[in-house]
Amino acid sequence: MQTLPTSSRWITGLNGTYVVRLLELVQDLIVISLCIGLFSFMVMQLREMFLSLLPPLNFPEVTADILFLLILVELFRLLIIYLQEHRVSIGVAVEVSIVSVLREIIVRGVLDTPWTQVLASCSFLVVLGGLLVVRAWIPPTFDGVDPEQEVSRRHRLRFAQDIAELGTVKPPLD
């Protein structure tokens, strides 16, 4: 049995699953720490919201707090989806953006906001709504065949064939 040259072994080790798994583990730990931090912040924000419900009641502040909590919940959901599927959900990200823009409009008040900002917000919301509609028409790639996985599988097969060919070709004798 012939051994592979040192450079081929190094490339095989670099393309191996060890480095990728290690990087995914580090990335998952970062996302888990973000989840814990976001959950802690949501608990603190919930406490503040309940304290703002005490008299005298400031309705705009309570509304802003509720909408902000909804944004935090959606961000938490986005992180959970990332941990489960290792992808960022476009639909959830667009929903967070829509709620964030609507929160700003509600908190400031439409009548107190300059017309240019209202126009920009409306056009931004139209674009985000269009993204949601387009996203609904696109078939889900994570239900069955993932195109990225298919391409990655083809590259791994091609790389394995190249390595196998290097192993069967005898190096020229000097």
C-alpha positions as CSV (number, residue, x, y, z in Angstrom):
1,M,0.0,0.0,0.0
2,Q,1.3,3.3,-1.0
3,T,1.1,6.3,1.3
4,L,0.0,9.7,0.1
5,P,2.4,12.6,-0.2
6,T,2.6,14.9,2.9
7,S,0.8,17.7,1.0
8,S,-2.1,15.4,0.1
9,R,-2.5,14.2,3.7
10,W,-2.5,17.8,4.9
11,I,-5.2,18.7,2.4
12,T,-7.2,15.7,3.4
13,G,-7.0,16.6,7.1
14,L,-7.8,20.2,6.3
15,N,-10.9,19.2,4.3
16,G,-11.8,16.6,6.9
17,T,-14.7,16.9,9.2
18,Y,-12.6,17.6,12.3
19,V,-12.0,21.3,11.5
20,V,-15.5,21.8,10.2
21,R,-17.0,20.1,13.3
22,L,-14.8,22.2,15.6
23,L,-15.8,25.4,13.9
24,E,-19.5,24.5,14.0
25,L,-19.2,23.7,17.7
26,V,-17.6,27.1,18.4
27,Q,-20.3,28.8,16.4
28,D,-23.0,26.8,18.3
29,L,-21.5,27.9,21.6
30,I,-21.6,31.5,20.5
31,V,-25.2,31.2,19.4
32,I,-26.1,29.5,22.7
33,S,-24.5,32.3,24.7
34,L,-26.5,34.8,22.6
35,C,-29.7,32.8,23.4
36,I,-28.9,32.9,27.1
37,G,-28.1,36.7,27.0
38,L,-31.2,37.4,25.0
39,F,-33.4,35.4,27.3
40,S,-32.0,37.2,30.3
41,F,-32.6,40.6,28.6
42,M,-36.2,39.5,27.9
43,V,-36.8,38.7,31.5
44,M,-35.4,42.1,32.6
45,Q,-37.5,43.8,29.9
46,L,-40.6,41.9,31.0
47,R,-40.0,43.1,34.6
48,E,-39.7,46.7,33.4
49,M,-42.9,46.4,31.4
50,F,-44.8,45.1,34.4
51,L,-43.5,48.0,36.5
52,S,-44.6,50.5,33.8
53,L,-48.1,49.1,34.1
54,L,-48.3,50.6,37.6
55,P,-50.2,53.9,37.9
56,P,-49.8,56.4,36.4
57,L,-50.2,54.4,33.2
58,N,-48.2,55.7,30.2
59,F,-49.9,54.0,27.3
60,P,-47.3,54.7,24.6
61,E,-44.5,53.4,26.8
62,V,-46.4,50.2,27.5
63,T,-47.1,49.7,23.8
64,A,-43.5,50.3,23.0
65,D,-42.4,47.7,25.7
66,I,-44.9,45.1,24.4
67,L,-43.7,45.5,20.8
68,F,-40.1,45.5,21.9
69,L,-40.7,42.2,23.7
70,L,-42.3,40.7,20.6
71,I,-39.2,41.7,18.6
72,L,-37.0,40.0,21.3
73,V,-39.1,36.9,21.1
74,E,-38.8,36.8,17.3
75,L,-35.0,37.2,17.6
76,F,-34.9,34.4,20.1
77,R,-36.9,32.2,17.7
78,L,-34.4,33.1,14.9
79,L,-31.5,31.9,17.1
80,I,-33.4,28.7,18.0
81,I,-34.0,28.0,14.3
82,Y,-30.3,28.6,13.6
83,L,-29.3,26.1,16.3
84,Q,-31.7,23.5,15.0
85,E,-31.1,23.8,11.3
86,H,-27.8,25.8,11.0
87,R,-29.4,28.4,8.8
88,V,-30.9,31.8,9.2
89,S,-34.6,31.8,8.5
90,I,-35.4,34.5,6.0
91,G,-39.1,34.6,6.9
92,V,-38.4,35.2,10.6
93,A,-35.7,37.8,9.8
94,V,-38.2,39.7,7.6
95,E,-40.9,39.4,10.3
96,V,-38.5,40.9,12.9
97,S,-37.7,43.8,10.5
98,I,-41.4,44.5,9.9
99,V,-42.3,44.5,13.6
100,S,-39.2,46.8,14.3
101,V,-40.3,49.3,11.7
102,L,-43.9,49.3,12.8
103,R,-42.8,49.7,16.4
104,E,-40.8,52.8,15.6
105,I,-43.7,54.3,13.7
106,I,-46.1,53.5,16.5
107,V,-43.8,54.8,19.2
108,R,-43.0,58.1,17.5
109,G,-46.5,58.5,16.1
110,V,-47.3,58.8,12.4
111,L,-48.4,62.5,12.7
112,D,-45.2,63.5,14.5
113,T,-42.9,61.7,12.0
114,P,-41.6,63.7,9.0
115,W,-43.2,62.7,5.8
116,T,-39.9,61.6,4.2
117,Q,-39.4,59.0,7.0
118,V,-43.0,57.8,6.7
119,L,-42.5,57.4,2.9
120,A,-39.2,55.6,3.5
121,S,-40.7,53.3,6.1
122,C,-43.7,52.5,3.8
123,S,-41.4,51.7,0.9
124,F,-39.2,49.5,3.2
125,L,-42.4,47.7,4.4
126,V,-43.5,47.1,0.8
127,V,-40.1,45.6,0.0
128,L,-40.2,43.4,3.1
129,G,-43.8,42.3,2.3
130,G,-42.6,41.5,-1.2
131,L,-39.8,39.4,0.3
132,L,-42.4,37.4,2.4
133,V,-44.5,36.8,-0.7
134,V,-41.5,35.7,-2.8
135,R,-40.3,33.5,0.1
136,A,-43.7,31.8,0.2
137,W,-43.5,30.9,-3.5
138,I,-39.9,29.5,-3.3
139,P,-40.0,25.8,-2.5
140,P,-38.5,24.9,0.8
141,T,-34.9,23.7,0.3
142,F,-34.6,22.1,3.8
143,D,-37.5,19.7,3.5
144,G,-35.9,17.2,1.2
145,V,-32.9,18.0,-1.0
146,D,-30.7,20.8,0.1
147,P,-29.0,22.2,-3.0
148,E,-25.9,23.3,-1.0
149,Q,-25.5,19.8,0.5
150,E,-25.8,18.3,-3.0
151,V,-23.1,20.6,-4.4
152,S,-20.9,19.9,-1.3
153,R,-21.4,16.1,-1.8
154,R,-20.3,16.4,-5.4
155,H,-17.2,18.3,-4.5
156,R,-16.3,15.7,-1.8
157,L,-16.7,12.9,-4.3
158,R,-14.6,14.7,-6.8
159,F,-11.9,15.4,-4.2
160,A,-12.0,11.7,-3.0
161,Q,-11.5,10.6,-6.7
162,D,-8.6,13.0,-7.1
163,I,-7.0,11.6,-3.9
164,A,-7.6,8.0,-5.1
165,E,-6.0,8.8,-8.5
166,L,-3.0,10.2,-6.7
167,G,-2.7,7.0,-4.7
168,T,-2.9,4.8,-7.8
169,V,-0.5,6.8,-9.9
170,K,3.0,5.8,-9.2
171,P,5.4,8.7,-8.8
172,P,8.1,8.9,-11.4
173,L,11.5,7.5,-10.4
174,D,14.4,9.9,-10.4
